[in-house]
């Protein structure tokens, strides 16, 4: 189970709420992953009740943006990310009756799982592969071919993404890998 250096209640929510886990992954861009994955807990606190895809899908966009923008903001781009979360929730309602877990529990194999995740707004191939790896490595979602669908992120002990974080030491390894990739990309552009 994912274990980040965040509020224990936020970690616990990620373990029991598929929607919270998915929202954390949606928000995991251009902010520290601890912030991204603790924001679903803060969102739930601000709403005053458990997260619900149907409610978020139908929420007044301006009101949802205000909740995201409340200090401390849930993301550095509260309006864009409130909209993205709402788009993802609408897709969940349209295709999976609002049940985030059905996104992965009904996938017949890794290829279908990757396709389903890739269909989510804001999920390019890399982000989708990371989420497939996270589901497989830490949540027991392992349809046949899931590692292949996750690509390099599915490799055990690769320390490439949030899928590999189980403690402080693994977080350090993932951060180191990301820094190496950024440095290599920067060197390639020079």
QUINOR-V194315 format. One record per helix or strand of 3 or more residues. SS is the DSSP state (helix for helix, strand for strand). FROM is the first residue (numbers start at 1). TO is the last residue. If there is no record, write none. Layout:
ss={SS;SS}
from={FROM;FROM}
to={TO;TO}
This chain:
ss={helix;helix;helix;helix;helix;helix;helix;helix;helix;helix;helix;helix}
from={8;18;33;53;61;78;102;110;125;146;162;168}
to={16;27;47;58;69;96;105;118;139;154;164;189}
